[in-house]
Amino acid sequence: MLRKRDTGLKRVEARAESGEPDAQFDLGLMYSTGQQVQQDYINAHKWFNLAALNGSDRARMEREELAEIMSAAEIAEAQRLAREWKHSH
């Protein structure tokens, strides 16, 4: 069972890393809810931000909701990570 979950996560990560907005949204959702990964709002915001930049309205809404419970420092870190990812791809 764990192996199947791992494979699903790896597949979503690979698609997100390749720039696919739906996968970026899915990965953001996984991080925001702690599904198959440790809950991490900074990484969730990062992936929602990248998906939003690629045209995902769902990601924009999720990012806004998530930002309401994050500190300014956490949001700044998430934005920095998104910028770094964007520059490296």
N, C-alpha and C positions, 0 to 999 in steps of 0.2 A: 504494500500500500504506500509506504513512504517513497519507494522508488518511483511509483507512478506519479505521485505529487511532485517529486523532484523534477521528473521529466517535463511535466506541465509547466512548472516554474521556469525551467531552462528554456523551453520553447518560447514562452512569453517574453522572457528577458532578451533572447536572441532577436525576436521580431521587433521589440522596443528599441534595442540598440541599432537596428537597421533603419530606424526612423519611421516605422509604421505607427500612425497616430492611434489606431484602435488598440494596438498592443501597449503603447505608452499609457493610454488611459487605463487599460486593464492592470498594468503594473502599478500605476498610481493607486488604483482601488485596492489592490492587494496590500500595498504598504499602509494605506490609511486604515484598513480594517484588520490587519494582522493575519490575513488569509495566506497560508503557506509560507509566510515570512514573518519575522518579528515586526510588530507595528512600529512604523517610523514615519512620523509626519513630515520630516524634512525631505526624505526621499519621495514620499507620496506627492508633496507639493512640487518637487522637481519634475516628476514624470507628468503630472497634470499640466504643469507649465509648458513642457515640451509638446504635449499633445494639443494644448490650446494654440500654441504657435503654429501647429500644423493643421489648424482649422477645426478642432473638436470643440463644439459648443458644450457638450457634456463635461469636458475637462475644465472649461472655464468656470462652470457652475460649481463643480466639486472643489476646485482650487479656491474659489471665493469662500465657500463654506468652511473649508479647512483653515484658511487664513484667520478666520474669526476666533479659533481656539489656539492659534500659534502666537508665540512672542515675536516681536519685531526682529530680534536676533535670529530666530529660527527661520523666518521668512527670508531674511537677507542671505542666510547660508544656503537655503534651497535655491534661491535665484542665482547665487554664485555658482552652485553646482550645475544648474541648467545652462548657464552661459559657458562654463568650461566644457560641458558635453557638446554643446552646439559648435564651439570652436574646434573641437577635436574630430568632428564628423563632417 
